[in-house]
Amino acid sequence: MGIKAVIFDYGQVISLPQDPSVIDRLADLAGAESGKFEEALWGFRDEFDRGTYTAKQYYEKILSSLGIAADGKKIEALVERDLMSWRDINSETVALMEDVKKAALTLGVLSNMPHEFLAWARKGVPVFSVSQVNLFSCELNLVKPEKAIYEKLLSVLNMEAGEVVFFDDKEVNVTAAKDLGIKAFLWKEAGQARGELLSLGISL
């Protein structure tokens, strides 16, 4: 069974890794201890990505869980700093994606992403206009690593799992894709990904 599609995650794959200091800066802005803030941040993140919460509601819940008053200006600043931290694009990944498209393979994006960031990304990430298939958690009401989001991907592609390659920076998301038979790989960098594709007989 030959490979017909290559799918990429966004965060820390198409985008550069988030600066590790961002969490500390967000915690300082919130007036919270960094460890507790980070735990709350990720504890509510899936529902933010699913589209259950707006960005404002997401940060209201984080601050409320930490016993911090949800000041409007503070929340606006937290949202802006958080979303800005994901906007730097990895040019090597973009080059790889363009090569995938040139190789006559279906190019796609499958990402957990909230509505507010997606609105920017559709205008600010040129490669999104290159890929033929773009699936985002907030529009599907599904998040990785839920099985249904990968089933939706295969349905939209109209392909068998073994015909699809998927790159993601989180092991849990890779494992869930593999469980369905998708040829999934943990993302490290673009050169490694090229090597994985070459091992599958894809020459770019």
N, C-alpha and C positions, 0 to 999 in steps of 0.2 A: 504494500500500500504506500503510494508516494505522498510526499508532503505537498499540501495545496495552500496552506495559510500559515502565517507567522503573526502572533499576537503579542503585544507588549503592554505591560503595566505602565502607569504614568509615574507615580511618586518614586523617586530614587532609581528610576530606570530611564524614562524619557527626561525627567528632571534630574538635576544634580542632587546629591545627598543633602538633606537639610542640615544646616550648620548646627552642631551639637549645643552651641551656646544659646540657641533660640529658646529652648525650654526655660533656661535660667532667666533669660530676659523677660519672657512672658510671666513667669512666676513673680519676678520683681515688680512688674507692672501691676499684677493682680494683688500684690501684697501678701503673698503666700510662700510657704516653705517649698522649695523646688521639688523635692521628692513627692510630697503630698499633691502638689499641683499637677505633676506629670501623671500620677496615678489617676486623678480625676479626669484629666485631659483625654487620656486613652480609654478610660472607662465609659465615657459617653460618645466616643468617636464613631463607633459603628452606626449609631442612630443618626448622627449628623450626616455621615456619608450616605446613609439610606434615604435621606431626605425627610426623616421624621421631624427634625428640628431645623429651624433657620439658624444662621450663624449667631444671631443675637440670643435666641433661646438656648443654644448650645453653651454659650459662655455664661448665661444666667444660671444654668444648671450646675456648671462647674463651680462658679463662685458660691452659689447657695450651698452646695455640698461641703464647701470649705468654711462656711459660716461667714462669708464676706459679702458686704452689701453690694448689690448689682448696680453700680453707678453707670449711667448711660454712656458718658464720655469714656469711661474706663473700658467698657465693653467694646465700643467702637475701635478704640486703640488696640485692644487685644485681637479682635477679628482681623484688622488690617495687618498687624505684624505677623500673625499666624499665616494668613493666606499669602502674604508677600514672600514668606520663607520657602515656598514651593515653586517659585516662578523662574528660577534659573534653569535653563535647558541644557542638556548634555549634547553637545554638537556631534560627538562620536556616535551616540545612539541614533540621532537624526540621520546621519550618513548611512548607518546600517539599515535603517528603515527604508530609506530611499533606494538602497541597493536591493532590498527585498522586493520592492515594487517593480524595479527594473527587471528582476528575474522572473516576472510574470506570476508571482505568488500573490495571493490575497493578503493585504496588509491590514492589521487591525489593532485596536486599543481596547483593553478591558481593565477598567480602573474603578476603585472605590473613590468617589469624588462628590463633595457636596455641591448643591446648586450654585452657591455664590462663587465658588472657584471655577466651576464649569463655565459659567457665563464669561469669565475672563479668558479661560483657556481656549474657548472656541474662536476667540479673536486674537489671542496672544501667542498661540502655539501653532505656527504654520503647518507643521507636519500633520496636524489633525485634518487638514483639508486634503492631504495626500492619501491617508488611509481610507480604505473602502468601508470598513466596519468599525464603528465606535460605540462601545457600550459602557454606560456609566451607572454606578450604583444608585445615585439619586433619582434617575429616571426609570429605573427598573424596580425600585423598592426592594432590592436585593443587594447583599454585600458578599464579597469574598471573605471567607472560604465556603460560603453556603453552596451546596451542590446545585441548587436551581440556577445560580448565575452562570455556571459553566454549561449547564444544559441549554440555557437561553442562547449562549454564544454558539453552540453547535447547531442549534435550530436556525439561527440567523445566517450562519455560514452555509447551512445545508450540506454539512460534511460529516464524515465519520471522525470519531475522536482521534484515531491514529493518523489522520491526515493533517492534524493541527499541532503546531508548536507554540508554546506559551512561555514567556519569560516574566518572572516576578521576583521582587527582592525579599519576599517573606516566605519562609519554608512552609508554613501552614497553608498558604495559598497554592504553592507548588504541589504539595502533597495531595490536596483536594482535587486538583486538576488531574494528577496522575491516577487517582482512584477511579476516574472516569475513562482512563485510557489515553488522555491527552499527553503528548510528549512535552512535558513541562520541565523547565530548568530554573534553578536558583540563579538570579542575576548577580554577577560580580562586576563585570565591565564589558564594553562592546567587543573587545578582542576575544574574550572568552566565549561570548555569544556567537561570534562568527565561527569559532572553532566547533561549537556544538552543532551549528547548522551544517558545517562541512562534514561532520561525522555522520550526518543523516543523508549525505549525498547531495547537499545543496551547495552549489558553487556560486559565489557572489563576486 
